[in-house]
Amino acid sequence: MNTAVVILNFNGKEHLKTFLPSVVEHTKDADIWLADNGSSDDSVSFVEQNYPSIKTLALKVNSGFAGGYNKALKGITADYYVLLNSDVEVSENWLKPLIDELKTSNSLVACQPKILSYRNKDTFEYAGAAGGFLDKWGYPFCRGRIFDHCEKDFGQYNEKKDIFWATGACLVIEANVFHDLGGFDERFFAHMEEIDLCWRIKNAGYSIGFVPNSKVYHLGGGTLNKSSPQKTFLNYRNSLAMLAKNLPFWRALQVIVIRLILDGVSGVKLLLEFKLLDFWAIIRAHFSFYAMLPYLIKTSKGRPRSGKCLYPTSIVFAYFVKKIKTFSELKNA
């Protein structure tokens, strides 16, 4: 069985200079691919000249995270795909525990390592931490990260764990499952697409796992700035789209109404903070979601849909009202 580590790149030459050395040094039992998403810099020539062992695949246009990976993986034959961000430093023996976990499990088809911060290596990183969940209203959070609060890693999440979603920063998945489920939803472009895929994986009866004895270090915000209005737009729109696709109809209707209200509250907060572009991004996100509804209804028709795997409480209420900042506190509460 062979493994392909696939790095999607868009004008990321500087990240490649920084992070590729660790990937090449510590990835001995897999093919490494650079899938270039229509870059205008010389990323591809840099890799071809300096890392001849890395295979390159040049895509003509930037189709985002979702479309870029879908197009790239159609041309890469492997039993397991490792989707790795270009701003991730890997550690020694990072890959084997992940692949072994998939090989030895009957139901597990995707997993992630422990995601720590590249800048603060004793702290969990925002995008994935020790495995992701969704609350009852569809808000994502992680063991090790709730909203913007990232915990230090004291070994408190050092056990293997079934999780709801694995981060796209380092997502390991069986190739046949990725293709059978249609890959990422390209309408998402970027953000939330890995959670949508993981939800479809769960609805298909499979499991997703966290593997603590594999560690990587993620810079984060390497492609789109954390405070970008475009990121705000994509996160708000895609979150609503994901709920519409994966929840049963009446449950989706209930949750989406609540989310629209909560989004409105969030928008007022941004307005009071004079973050006008982010406020406008939420409005645009809602109208874009309404325009997507015919597509979302069509694509979800006939597919299994369930909300049973959602965390049974509101992370918004826990965090902002009860002042719960860590997953351990949430679990105890």
Secondary structure, DSSP 8 states (H G I E B T S, - for coil): --EEEEEEESS-HHHHHHHHHHHHHH--SSEEEEEEES-SSSHHHHHHHH-TTSEEEEESS--HHHHHHHHHHHT---SEEEEE-TTEEE-TT-SHHHHHHHHH-SSEEEEEEEEEESSSTTBB-TTTTT-EEE-TTS-EEETTEETTEE-B-SSTT-S-EEESB--TTEEEEEHHHHHHTTSS-GGG-SSSHHHHHHHHHHHTT-EEEEEEEEEEEE---SSS-TT-HHHHHHHHHHHHHHHHHHS-HHHHHHHHHHHHHHHHHHHHHHHHTT-HHHHHHHHHHHHHHHHHHHHHHHHHTTS----TTS-SS-HHHHHHTS---SHHHHHH-
